[in-house]
Each structure stands twice: as structure tokens, then as C-alpha cells.
Amino acid sequence: MQERPIPFSPAMVASLLAGTKTQTRRVLAEAGVACDGVRNGTAYRIGPGGETIALSCPYGAPGDRLRVEGPGAIVLEITSIHAERLGRISVADALAEGVETGDPDARRDPIASYRTLWDSLNLRRGFGWSTDPWVWVIAFRRLF
């Protein structure tokens, strides 16, 4: 088991503490991963000889821990990881991402609420919702 640091915005730290955030999505390309595609949740690239090379998530594997950067001690245990296009997010996944369910817009359309959150965090870095990037979907449970 390994433990790695992971940054979260202040709003997402609040969702972690409230117990409403149990997933996070991270862009593959931003982690320095060149992805040629995803099959059955496994990201891959094509090697120089045409072989398919499975990619590992730089945030860890199930059973590993993530230490939330910032004040306080929040430690998460990874329960699953897979890769997919950002736009494939489901309503349940948007809620697991910690969208504010007290917001009337989030109750009507959690995916639209998550889209707004995503763009507020990622648009300036070139990974806006409309680019539909490949993302790691990391599910976790809070240990403390």
C-alpha cells in the first residue's frame, strides 16, 4: 500500500468532510499520460511496434491511500479506478463527485451542476467540459 498526496479545492474538501464526495476525476493528459484510448475501463497507448500498453493511474491502485493536501488530516482509501471520457458521467457519479445537493440547480440536473464545477476548476488549464478529455475516475472512502 502506498500513500500519495492529492489536491482538492476548498469546496471539495468541504464535500469530503460532509461525506458527500466519494469520487474524483483527474485528466489523464494533465498527469503526463498520453492516452490513445480506453477499453473496458483500462487506459492504453499504442507502442512503437503497434503493441497495446496498459497505463497505470499515477494516483495509485485500489487499496492505496490518498492524503488530501492542505490543513487537517484527511486520508482516503482508493476503492476503484477506471478511465473514461468526462462526458460519460452519470447522475449518480455527479452526486458522488460532491455537487452541492442543497443547490436547486444541482437537484434538477446534477450533471449540469458538475459541468459548471468542472469548468470552474479545469477550463483555464485547457481541459474544459467541451473538450471531453479522458479522465481517471477514482472512487474512495474516507478513513479519517
Rosetta blueprint (number, residue, H / E / L):
1 M L
2 Q L
3 E E
4 R E
5 P E
6 I E
7 P L
8 F L
9 S L
10 P H
11 A H
12 M H
13 V H
14 A H
15 S H
16 L H
17 L H
18 A H
19 G L
20 T L
21 K E
22 T L
23 Q E
24 T E
25 R E
26 R E
27 V E
28 L L
29 A H
30 E H
31 A H
32 G L
33 V L
34 A L
35 C L
36 D L
37 G E
38 V E
39 R E
40 N L
41 G L
42 T E
43 A E
44 Y E
45 R E
46 I E
47 G L
48 P L
49 G L
50 G L
51 E L
52 T E
53 I E
54 A E
55 L L
56 S L
57 C L
58 P L
59 Y L
60 G L
61 A L
62 P L
63 G L
64 D L
65 R E
66 L E
67 R E
68 V E
69 E L
70 G L
71 P L
72 G L
73 A L
74 I L
75 V E
76 L E
77 E E
78 I E
79 T E
80 S E
81 I E
82 H E
83 A E
84 E E
85 R E
86 L H
87 G H
88 R H
89 I L
90 S L
91 V H
92 A H
93 D H
94 A H
95 L H
96 A H
97 E E
98 G L
99 V L
100 E L
101 T L
102 G L
103 D L
104 P H
105 D H
106 A H
107 R H
108 R H
109 D L
110 P H
111 I H
112 A H
113 S H
114 Y H
115 R H
116 T H
117 L H
118 W H
119 D H
120 S H
121 L H
122 N H
123 L H
124 R H
125 R H
126 G L
127 F L
128 G L
129 W H
130 S H
131 T H
132 D L
133 P L
134 W E
135 V E
136 W E
137 V E
138 I E
139 A E
140 F E
141 R E
142 R E
143 L L
144 F L
